[in-house]
């Protein structure tokens, strides 16, 4: 997509404003829509001084859109977060790194499971979407381009141009059910005006583990990214602790409506139940990737 067209999309995105709307001194967050029928997760943040942060990015089929989006913001990524090693989160980055004239990426932040663990626990049920292949692609691309990878530790805290970052969850190698998802990076980002909790694809097991740690006190946030695209993710108790006002759903239309071709509710997924949870917990508004580009100020 050409630069001018992507810039128009940036400016024309549907928007919400948090209580920070009266202050220019806060970061801007975009939730990007999927470019294929497959579920994915992709967020871009611009700091008050123009630094760019990317979170995951989606599948290979989402790469061109994301690359254009980054180009419209200056073609440099200061920090690229990868929540976990599934292809619908990391393969857009892997694809972009193979392109001619990729954006300048200064650092990748993630939590890295051992390759042997991925091979043992995480490839059997998804032979066509091997997490070990996605990790190998990430390591190869970053090595070729000289991009450092920061493998964060639990409780680590750092700042990105006025945005505080706190790592609340990392790999959980002892959890072998729903293994790669339950080893997602969980982190909170905030400034003086708003806070966002990113959960990747954690399941109930990793969420419940986090609730039993001292890091649970950092969970309450204005905005929460719904884990695992809004179904079979964290528990209702986890979201009650977060106590967010707004929910970000990286969720295509078929998953939002639980529609496997037979109409609303015809599929096996649990999104409708989770939507009921969030309504009961007082979420003021849901922002769903199926609806297009969202800009959160």
C-alpha positions in Angstrom: 0.0 0.0 0.0 1.4 3.4 -1.0 2.5 5.8 1.7 -0.2 8.4 1.0 -3.0 5.9 1.2 -1.7 4.5 4.5 -1.4 8.0 5.9 -5.0 8.6 5.1 -5.9 5.4 6.9 -4.0 6.6 9.9 -5.8 9.9 10.0 -9.2 8.4 9.3 -9.2 5.5 11.7 -12.2 5.2 14.0 -11.2 6.6 17.3 -11.9 6.4 21.0 -10.5 8.9 23.6 -9.6 7.9 27.1 -9.7 10.5 30.0 -6.4 11.7 28.6 -8.1 13.4 25.7 -7.6 16.9 27.1 -3.8 16.3 27.2 -1.5 15.9 24.3 1.1 14.3 26.5 0.1 10.7 26.1 0.8 7.9 23.6 -1.4 6.9 20.7 -2.4 3.2 20.2 -3.7 1.7 17.0 -5.4 -1.7 16.8 -4.8 -3.0 13.2 -7.4 -5.1 11.4 -6.6 -8.6 10.0 -5.8 -8.7 6.3 -6.8 -12.4 5.8 -9.6 -14.5 7.3 -7.3 -15.9 9.9 -7.1 -14.6 13.5 -4.1 -12.4 14.3 -2.9 -9.7 16.7 -1.3 -6.4 15.7 -0.9 -3.1 17.5 1.2 0.0 16.9 2.0 2.7 19.5 3.4 6.1 18.8 4.9 8.0 21.8 4.6 11.7 22.4 8.0 12.3 20.7 7.3 10.1 17.7 8.9 6.8 18.7 7.2 3.7 17.4 6.4 0.5 19.2 4.9 -2.5 17.4 3.2 -5.4 19.2 3.2 -8.8 17.4 2.0 -7.9 13.9 0.0 -11.0 12.7 0.5 -13.5 9.9 2.5 -13.5 6.8 -0.6 -12.1 5.0 -0.7 -9.1 7.3 2.9 -8.1 6.6 2.4 -5.7 3.7 -0.3 -3.7 5.5 1.8 -3.5 8.6 4.9 -2.5 6.6 3.0 0.3 5.0 1.7 1.4 8.4 5.2 1.6 9.8 6.4 3.5 6.7 3.7 6.1 7.3 5.1 6.7 10.8 8.7 7.2 9.6 9.8 3.6 8.7 11.5 3.0 12.1 10.5 0.8 15.0 12.1 1.6 18.3 10.8 -1.5 20.1 9.0 -4.5 18.7 7.3 -6.7 21.2 6.5 -10.3 20.4 4.1 -12.0 22.9 4.8 -15.6 21.9 5.9 -17.8 19.1 2.7 -18.6 17.2 2.7 -17.7 13.5 -0.4 -15.3 13.9 1.7 -13.2 16.2 5.3 -13.4 14.8 5.2 -14.3 11.2 4.4 -10.8 9.9 7.7 -9.6 11.4 9.5 -12.6 10.0 8.1 -11.8 6.6 9.0 -8.1 6.8 12.5 -8.9 7.7 12.9 -10.7 4.4 11.7 -7.8 2.3 14.0 -5.3 0.5 14.3 -2.1 2.5 12.6 -3.3 5.7 12.0 -0.7 8.4 14.8 0.0 10.8 14.1 -2.1 13.9 16.2 -1.1 17.0 15.1 -3.9 19.3 12.8 -6.9 19.7 11.5 -7.6 23.2 10.0 -11.0 23.9 10.1 -14.1 26.2 11.8 -17.1 24.5 11.1 -20.7 25.2 13.8 -23.3 24.5 13.6 -24.8 21.0 13.6 -28.4 22.5 10.6 -27.5 24.7 8.7 -26.2 21.6 9.5 -29.3 19.7 8.4 -31.5 22.6 5.2 -29.8 23.7 4.0 -27.4 21.0 4.2 -28.9 17.5 2.3 -32.1 17.8 -1.2 -30.6 17.7 -0.3 -27.9 15.1 1.9 -29.6 12.5 1.2 -26.9 9.9 1.9 -24.1 12.3 5.0 -25.1 14.1 6.0 -22.6 16.9 9.6 -23.8 16.5 9.6 -22.7 12.9 8.3 -19.2 13.8 11.0 -18.9 16.5 13.7 -20.1 14.0 12.5 -17.4 11.5 12.6 -14.8 14.2 16.2 -15.7 15.2 17.3 -15.9 11.6 15.8 -12.6 10.6 17.0 -10.6 13.6 20.5 -12.1 13.3 20.8 -11.3 9.6 19.7 -7.7 10.2 21.6 -7.2 13.4 18.6 -6.6 15.5 19.1 -7.4 19.2 16.6 -9.5 21.1 15.9 -8.7 24.7 14.6 -11.8 26.5 12.9 -10.2 29.5 12.8 -11.4 33.0 9.8 -11.5 35.3 9.3 -8.2 37.1 11.5 -6.3 34.7 10.6 -2.6 34.4 11.8 -0.1 31.8 10.8 3.1 30.0 10.2 3.9 26.4 10.0 7.7 25.8 7.8 8.4 28.9 5.9 5.0 28.8 6.5 2.8 31.7 6.7 -1.0 31.0 6.3 -3.7 33.6 6.8 -7.4 32.8 4.1 -9.4 34.7 4.4 -12.8 33.0 6.9 -14.7 30.9 7.4 -18.3 29.7 5.8 -20.9 31.9 7.6 -24.1 30.8 5.9 -26.2 33.6 2.5 -25.5 31.9 2.3 -28.0 29.0 -1.4 -27.7 28.4 -2.0 -25.0 25.7 1.7 -24.6 26.0 2.8 -21.9 23.7 -0.2 -19.6 24.5 0.4 -20.1 28.2 4.0 -18.9 27.8 2.9 -15.6 26.4 4.6 -12.4 27.6 2.2 -10.3 29.7 3.1 -6.7 30.3 1.5 -3.4 31.4 2.3 -0.1 29.7 1.3 3.3 31.2 1.9 7.0 31.5 0.3 9.6 33.7 -2.9 9.5 31.6 -3.7 5.9 30.7 -2.6 2.3 31.1 -2.9 -0.8 28.8 -2.5 -4.5 29.7 -1.2 -6.8 27.0 -1.9 -10.5 27.6 -0.9 -12.2 24.3 -2.7 -15.5 24.2 -2.5 -16.7 27.8 -4.9 -19.3 28.9 -6.6 -19.7 32.3 -3.6 -21.6 33.6 -1.1 -18.8 33.1 -3.6 -16.2 34.1 -4.4 -18.0 37.4 -0.7 -18.4 38.0 -0.2 -14.6 37.6 -3.1 -13.9 40.0 -1.2 -15.8 42.7 2.0 -13.7 42.4 2.9 -10.2 43.7 2.7 -8.9 40.1 -1.1 -9.2 40.2 -1.2 -5.8 41.9 -0.1 -4.3 38.5 -3.0 -5.8 36.6 -5.6 -3.1 37.0 -5.6 -1.1 33.8 -7.8 1.3 31.8 -7.5 -0.9 28.7 -7.1 -4.6 28.3 -6.2 -6.7 25.3 -8.4 -9.8 25.4 -6.2 -12.9 25.6 -6.3 -15.5 22.9 -8.4 -13.4 20.6 -11.2 -13.3 23.2 -11.9 -17.0 23.7 -10.4 -19.9 25.7 -8.0 -17.3 27.3 -7.8 -15.9 30.7 -10.5 -16.4 33.3 -13.3 -14.1 34.3 -11.6 -13.7 37.6 -8.5 -12.5 35.8 -10.5 -9.8 33.9 -12.2 -8.8 37.2 -8.8 -8.1 38.7 -7.8 -6.0 35.6 -11.0 -4.0 36.0 -10.6 -2.3 32.6 -12.9 0.3 31.1 -12.1 -0.6 27.5 -11.4 -4.0 25.8 -9.3 -4.6 22.7 -10.3 -7.7 20.8 -7.9 -9.0 18.1 -10.8 -10.9 16.7 -12.1 -11.6 13.2 -15.8 -11.6 12.5 -16.3 -15.4 12.4 -14.7 -15.6 15.9 -16.6 -12.6 17.3 -19.9 -14.2 16.2 -18.8 -17.8 16.8 -19.9 -18.6 13.3 -18.5 -21.6 11.5 -20.8 -21.1 8.6 -24.1 -21.9 10.3 -24.8 -18.5 11.8 -24.2 -16.9 15.1 -23.3 -19.4 17.8 -22.8 -22.3 15.4 -19.1 -22.7 16.1 -17.2 -24.3 19.1 -15.5 -21.2 20.3 -16.3 -19.4 23.6 -16.3 -15.8 22.5 -20.0 -15.2 23.2 -19.5 -16.3 26.8 -16.5 -14.1 27.2 -18.4 -11.1 25.7 -21.0 -11.7 28.5 -18.3 -11.7 31.1 -17.0 -8.4 30.0 -20.5 -6.8 29.9 -21.1 -8.1 33.4 -17.7 -6.7 34.5 -18.7 -3.2 33.3 -16.6 -2.8 30.2 -17.7 0.5 28.6 -16.8 -0.3 25.1 -15.3 -3.2 23.0 -13.0 -2.4 20.1 -12.8 -5.4 17.7 -10.3 -5.8 14.9 -13.1 -7.1 12.5 -14.5 -3.5 12.4 -11.3 -2.0 10.9 -8.6 0.2 12.2 -9.1 1.7 15.7 -7.1 4.6 17.1 -7.0 4.9 20.9 -5.8 8.2 22.2 
